[in-house]
Each structure stands twice: as structure tokens, then as C-alpha cells.
Amino acid sequence: MSQFSQDTQKILDTLRKVAAETLERKRRLGQYAVIWQDGESVAIGEDAPERLILPALK
């Protein structure tokens, strides 16, 4: 794993914490979330659509 500067590591830790808190809040509210997994967008959660329809990139 790469070594990061102390400031960079603090930023990365903060981003991970905020992402985890946001996913937990969405789970508690019963909302699905879209994450990147194995090279593609995946919807997770009880009400997640089976298939995501994403707009084409221009």
C-alpha cells in the first residue's frame, strides 16, 4: 500500500468516515445507494432496483 502524507491520510480517513456514515443513514431511512463494485455501478439496499439505467456518457 502506498504511503501518504499526514494531511493526505487525514483527508482519506475523513472521506471514508463520511461515506460510511452516509451509507448507514441511507440504510436506516430505507433508501438504496449506488456504489462502484467490480468495475460497474451497483444499487444496494432493500428497495434497490434490480437493474440501473444510467444515462450514456457523452
Secondary structure, DSSP 4 states (H G I P E B T S, - for coil): -----HHHHHHHHHHHHHHHHHHHHHHHHT--EEEEETTEEEEESTT--SS---PPP-
